[in-house]
Amino acid sequence: MTITNDQLAGHRFLAPLYEDDYFPDHVLDKGTAVLCALCERIEAERPADLAALYALTAVATAAFNGLEAEFEAAGCEIETVAREEIGESFWTIATAYGFLDADPEELIAEREW
């Protein structure tokens, strides 16, 4: 499925992290895939309210939790800069789909990083 949201279709998720040599592209690519999959699920399922959106973001956050070991194996971690960029990406997605009142912390409440 292709992302059809005009604000996100050409968006480069995690761009600042790709510019930092500390973060390996192959792991960031997996994170970008998680974010794109979240967009696709939102478009397919069309959550009616914040509770439904948070259920979808919980799944995506759990996928990022699963990537933490891959970050560590590559010699880095999901540290402050990465946490903020990932959280910002979730917020960007939520607002692009009209959830302007989404709580940024609730979007990633399931995080272990």
C-alpha positions in Angstrom: 0.0 0.0 0.0 1.2 3.5 -0.7 0.8 6.4 1.7 -1.8 8.7 0.1 -1.8 11.5 2.7 -0.4 14.6 0.9 1.6 15.8 3.9 3.2 12.4 4.4 3.5 10.9 1.0 6.9 12.5 0.3 8.0 12.9 3.9 11.4 11.6 4.9 11.0 10.2 8.3 13.9 10.3 10.7 15.8 12.6 8.4 18.0 14.2 11.1 19.1 10.7 12.3 20.1 9.7 8.8 22.4 12.7 8.7 24.1 11.6 11.9 26.8 9.0 11.4 26.1 7.6 14.9 22.9 6.0 13.6 23.3 3.2 10.9 21.1 3.6 7.9 20.1 -0.1 7.9 18.5 0.2 11.3 17.0 3.6 10.5 15.4 2.0 7.4 13.6 -0.4 9.7 12.4 2.5 11.8 11.2 4.3 8.8 9.4 1.2 7.7 7.6 1.1 11.0 6.4 4.7 10.6 5.3 4.1 7.0 3.4 1.0 8.1 1.7 3.1 10.8 0.6 5.5 8.1 -0.7 2.7 6.0 -2.7 1.2 8.9 -4.2 4.6 9.8 -5.3 5.0 6.1 -6.7 1.5 6.0 -8.4 1.4 9.4 -9.3 5.1 9.6 -9.4 5.3 13.5 -12.5 7.2 14.6 -11.1 8.6 17.8 -7.9 9.0 19.8 -8.3 5.7 21.6 -8.3 3.9 18.2 -5.3 5.9 17.1 -3.4 5.2 20.3 -4.1 1.4 19.8 -2.3 1.7 16.4 0.6 3.8 17.7 1.1 1.3 20.5 1.7 -1.4 18.0 4.2 0.8 16.1 5.9 1.8 19.4 6.3 -1.9 20.3 8.0 -2.4 16.9 10.5 0.4 17.8 11.0 -1.4 21.1 12.0 -4.4 19.1 14.5 -2.4 17.2 16.4 -1.3 20.3 18.6 -4.5 20.2 19.4 -3.8 16.6 20.5 -0.3 17.4 22.7 -1.6 20.2 24.2 -4.3 18.0 25.1 -1.6 15.5 27.0 0.3 18.3 24.4 2.9 19.1 21.2 3.3 21.1 17.8 5.1 21.0 19.1 8.0 23.1 17.7 11.5 23.6 18.1 12.8 20.0 16.6 9.6 18.6 13.8 9.5 21.2 12.8 13.1 20.3 12.9 12.5 16.6 10.9 9.3 16.8 8.4 11.0 19.0 8.2 13.9 16.6 7.5 11.5 13.8 4.6 10.0 15.7 3.3 13.5 16.3 3.7 14.5 12.7 1.7 11.4 11.6 -1.1 12.0 14.1 -1.5 15.6 13.1 -1.3 14.9 9.4 -4.3 12.6 9.8 -6.3 15.2 11.7 -5.6 14.2 15.3 -4.5 17.6 16.4 -5.4 17.0 20.0 -3.3 13.8 20.3 -1.1 13.7 23.4 2.5 13.3 22.1 3.5 11.2 25.2 0.4 9.0 24.8 1.3 8.3 21.1 4.5 6.6 22.3 3.4 5.5 25.8 4.5 1.9 25.2 8.1 2.9 24.6 10.9 1.2 26.5 13.5 3.6 25.2 
